[in-house]
Amino acid sequence: MANPLRFTYLSKGAYWRFRHKLTGDVPLPHEKGLHWSKQPERAAFMQRYAELLAVVEAKKVAPPSRSTFAWLIAEYQRSPEFRNLADSTQTDYARTLGLLKDELGQVRFALASRAILKAVRDDHATTTRKAHKIKQMLSRLYSWADEAGHVPEGFNPAKGIKKIKRKGGAREIVVWSDAEIAAFLKGAPEHLVTPVLIALYTGQRREDVVRMTWQQYQGDVIRVRQSKTTALLDIACHSVLRKHLDALKRQGVVICTTEGGKAYTANGLSQAVRRRVSKVAAMPDDRSMHGLRYAAGSRMEEAGCTVAEIESVLGHQTFRMALKYASQRLRAKAAIAKMEASA
């Protein structure tokens, strides 16, 4: 049977939704898997459909109620707490907030139960990272609502929702070994050598590597304003990196450019590195830009840097991962040395 209801579609083969630029993507009352004409709650389905269609035909969107998630999300995105986040963080948050607006827009946030919020998260359980982002954003929204006085003090039904465990265990960021770094750099084009060396000798995220300008490079020091934390760092420039940068022909404002001389995007750099990795026989395919950041931390730890020194460059979480890897590698070297000494 053809679907005569404009702007509706069946999501994932199970859920009826209404989609239009004036209303957003909105769920309709439904029973999973049934055609709209056979819905047990057809009256509720048609009433909600009529309300949404009226909005479209009137060419305007009614302002959201102050009690709904749609209103709360809009208020949060107008707040200084959101607007003062780094641009990349705002973009990332906005994607999750848009999803929550679609799923919960008309729900009254002060009356939402943990079960309702968990159901939204569970709809995306097949992608554990997205599911966890949903849980985190819901908790963040309620924390902000608490501070702004929109909910009773301490009310946060998302706080107790546990993180979904990834099938096969947590995804591990693999640290590049010295042999893998050497294999990657051998014969690599200059436009890839430069960002890899910067990541390896400064420990910065890919977003900060691609944004790094020649003005920030001051010979003995590279000055970095981290996009995620907004922290201003002065990082001593390693002699290997300094020698490489001094020999480069400066093109434009940023240091790292593509083969065509254009500035990299963070995703573009990651893809370029992955393509190069796939062509190096000595390297597994799961080596990434983030793995270079951990490798930088490992090298600092092996060189005898203090916890405070490493954390000042990498941050706490990355330091812990780098320390775990470096400590294992040092123990392995010591074990082999003892075996050889006893032979």
Secondary structure as GFF3:
##gff-version 3
##sequence-region A 1 343
A	DSSP	beta_strand	8	11	.	.	.	ID=ss1
A	DSSP	beta_strand	15	20	.	.	.	ID=ss2
A	DSSP	beta_strand	24	27	.	.	.	ID=ss3
A	DSSP	three_ten_helix	36	38	.	.	.	ID=ss4
A	DSSP	alpha_helix	42	58	.	.	.	ID=ss5
A	DSSP	alpha_helix	69	78	.	.	.	ID=ss6
A	DSSP	alpha_helix	80	83	.	.	.	ID=ss7
A	DSSP	alpha_helix	87	104	.	.	.	ID=ss8
A	DSSP	alpha_helix	114	122	.	.	.	ID=ss9
A	DSSP	alpha_helix	128	148	.	.	.	ID=ss10
A	DSSP	alpha_helix	178	185	.	.	.	ID=ss11
A	DSSP	alpha_helix	190	202	.	.	.	ID=ss12
A	DSSP	alpha_helix	206	211	.	.	.	ID=ss13
A	DSSP	three_ten_helix	214	216	.	.	.	ID=ss14
A	DSSP	beta_strand	221	225	.	.	.	ID=ss15
A	DSSP	beta_strand	232	236	.	.	.	ID=ss16
A	DSSP	alpha_helix	239	247	.	.	.	ID=ss17
A	DSSP	alpha_helix	266	279	.	.	.	ID=ss18
A	DSSP	alpha_helix	289	302	.	.	.	ID=ss19
A	DSSP	alpha_helix	307	314	.	.	.	ID=ss20
A	DSSP	alpha_helix	316	342	.	.	.	ID=ss21
###
